[in-house]
Amino acid sequence: MTRTMPWGASDSAPPLSATALKLAAALLRKASELLEGRAARVAAAAQAEAQAAAEELLAADAQTVEFHPIFRDAGAPEGALYVNGKLVGVVSGVNRL
């Protein structure tokens, strides 16, 4: 036996605002999935690039590796990484190695 509530019909359609909210939620979920996939691809490419750069440094048989952690140190930018006297990159957010 099924009881219906006295204040609403059981076969009434949901209001248009509820349908719009469900549609918006579905669109946001799909956009989130797409952005997550894009972020994963960008992160993988950045990691592969960093790995290739590290392997290149290892293969270069570097004689001298310098890291300048603070800006006042010899006029080098903060986080500057030098190999054989040549600036090869800047490590952001790192104060010491």
C-alpha positions in Angstrom: 0.0 0.0 0.0 1.4 3.4 -1.0 0.5 6.5 0.9 0.7 9.9 -0.7 1.3 13.0 1.3 -1.7 15.4 1.5 0.3 18.5 0.6 1.7 17.3 -2.7 0.9 15.0 -5.6 3.2 12.0 -6.0 3.4 12.3 -9.7 4.3 16.0 -10.0 7.5 16.9 -11.9 10.3 18.6 -10.0 10.4 22.4 -10.2 12.4 24.0 -13.0 14.9 25.4 -10.6 15.8 21.8 -9.4 16.2 20.6 -12.9 18.5 23.6 -13.7 20.6 22.9 -10.6 21.0 19.3 -11.6 22.1 20.3 -15.1 24.5 22.9 -13.7 26.0 20.3 -11.3 26.4 17.8 -14.2 28.2 20.4 -16.3 30.5 21.4 -13.4 31.3 17.7 -12.8 32.2 17.2 -16.5 34.3 20.4 -16.6 36.1 19.3 -13.4 36.9 15.9 -15.0 38.2 17.6 -18.2 40.4 20.0 -16.2 41.7 17.2 -14.0 42.8 15.3 -17.1 44.4 18.4 -18.6 46.3 19.1 -15.3 47.6 15.5 -15.2 48.9 15.8 -18.8 50.6 19.1 -18.0 52.1 17.7 -14.8 53.4 14.7 -16.6 55.0 16.8 -19.4 56.6 19.1 -16.8 58.0 16.1 -14.9 59.3 14.5 -18.1 61.0 17.8 -19.0 62.6 18.1 -15.6 63.8 14.5 -15.7 65.3 15.1 -19.1 67.1 18.3 -17.9 68.4 16.4 -14.8 69.7 13.6 -17.0 71.4 16.1 -19.3 73.1 17.7 -16.3 74.3 14.3 -15.1 75.6 13.4 -18.5 77.4 16.7 -18.9 80.1 15.7 -16.4 79.7 18.9 -14.5 82.9 20.0 -12.7 81.3 22.7 -10.5 77.7 23.0 -9.3 76.8 26.2 -7.3 73.6 27.1 -5.6 73.0 30.7 -4.4 70.2 30.6 -1.8 69.9 34.3 -1.0 69.6 37.4 -3.2 72.5 39.2 -1.5 74.9 36.4 -2.4 77.2 37.6 -5.2 74.3 39.3 -6.9 72.7 36.0 -8.0 69.0 35.8 -8.1 67.4 33.9 -5.2 67.5 30.1 -5.8 70.0 30.4 -8.7 71.5 27.1 -9.8 74.8 27.3 -11.8 76.7 24.5 -13.5 80.3 25.2 -14.5 79.6 28.9 -14.0 76.5 29.0 -16.4 73.1 29.7 -15.0 70.9 26.6 -15.7 67.8 27.5 -13.7 66.2 29.0 -10.7 64.7 26.9 -8.0 61.7 28.9 -6.7 60.7 28.7 -3.0 64.0 27.0 -2.0 66.3 28.8 0.4 68.9 26.1 0.8 69.9 22.7 -0.5 
